[in-house]
Amino acid sequence: MGRVSTKLQYARSNFRMLITDGKLRASRISSCPIRISEVNLQVYLDGLANMSAPSAPATRSARTNRP
């Protein structure tokens, strides 16, 4: 997790929270540090990239009232 947090400039605590919340898959083999596979990291990053940005408010066309 150290290399990933350094590469992405995330705090390790942020990764722990993502893992705890189930947003990022990770594994731990016995007492080894937490491992995040490249595939799982890419899935998480792709999900961030696919999140839609807030859309701009819809513009209303000017309507003229005709008698």
C-alpha positions as CSV (number, residue, x, y, z in Angstrom):
1,M,0.0,0.0,0.0
2,G,3.0,2.3,0.6
3,R,4.0,2.4,-3.1
4,V,0.4,3.0,-4.2
5,S,-0.2,5.8,-1.7
6,T,3.1,7.5,-2.7
7,K,2.3,7.2,-6.4
8,L,-1.2,8.6,-6.2
9,Q,-0.3,11.0,-3.3
10,Y,-3.1,9.6,-1.1
11,A,-2.6,9.2,2.6
12,R,-2.6,5.6,3.8
13,S,-5.5,6.4,6.0
14,N,-7.5,7.2,2.9
15,F,-6.8,3.8,1.4
16,R,-7.7,2.1,4.7
17,M,-11.1,4.0,4.6
18,L,-11.7,3.0,1.0
19,I,-10.9,-0.6,1.8
20,T,-13.1,-0.6,4.9
21,D,-16.0,1.0,2.9
22,G,-15.7,-1.7,0.2
23,K,-14.8,0.8,-2.5
24,L,-11.3,-0.7,-3.0
25,R,-10.5,-4.4,-2.9
26,A,-7.4,-5.4,-1.1
27,S,-6.0,-8.5,0.5
28,R,-3.8,-9.4,3.5
29,I,-1.9,-12.7,3.6
30,S,-1.2,-13.6,7.2
31,S,0.8,-10.7,8.9
32,C,1.9,-9.2,5.6
33,P,1.0,-5.6,4.8
34,I,-2.2,-4.9,2.9
35,R,-1.8,-5.7,-0.8
36,I,-3.7,-3.9,-3.5
37,S,-3.5,-5.5,-6.9
38,E,-3.0,-3.4,-10.0
39,V,-6.3,-4.7,-11.4
40,N,-8.2,-3.7,-8.3
41,L,-6.6,-0.3,-8.3
42,Q,-7.4,0.2,-11.9
43,V,-11.0,-0.7,-11.4
44,Y,-11.2,1.8,-8.6
45,L,-9.6,4.6,-10.7
46,D,-11.8,3.8,-13.7
47,G,-14.8,4.1,-11.4
48,L,-13.6,7.6,-10.4
49,A,-13.0,8.6,-14.0
50,N,-16.5,7.4,-15.0
51,M,-18.3,9.4,-12.3
52,S,-20.3,12.0,-14.0
53,A,-19.3,15.6,-13.2
54,P,-22.1,17.8,-12.0
55,S,-24.0,19.0,-14.9
56,A,-24.6,22.7,-15.6
57,P,-28.1,23.9,-15.0
58,A,-30.3,23.7,-18.0
59,T,-30.8,26.9,-19.8
60,R,-34.2,28.1,-20.6
61,S,-34.9,29.6,-23.9
62,A,-36.5,33.0,-23.8
63,R,-40.1,32.8,-24.7
64,T,-42.1,35.7,-25.9
65,N,-45.7,36.0,-25.0
66,R,-47.7,36.8,-28.1
67,P,-51.3,37.9,-27.8
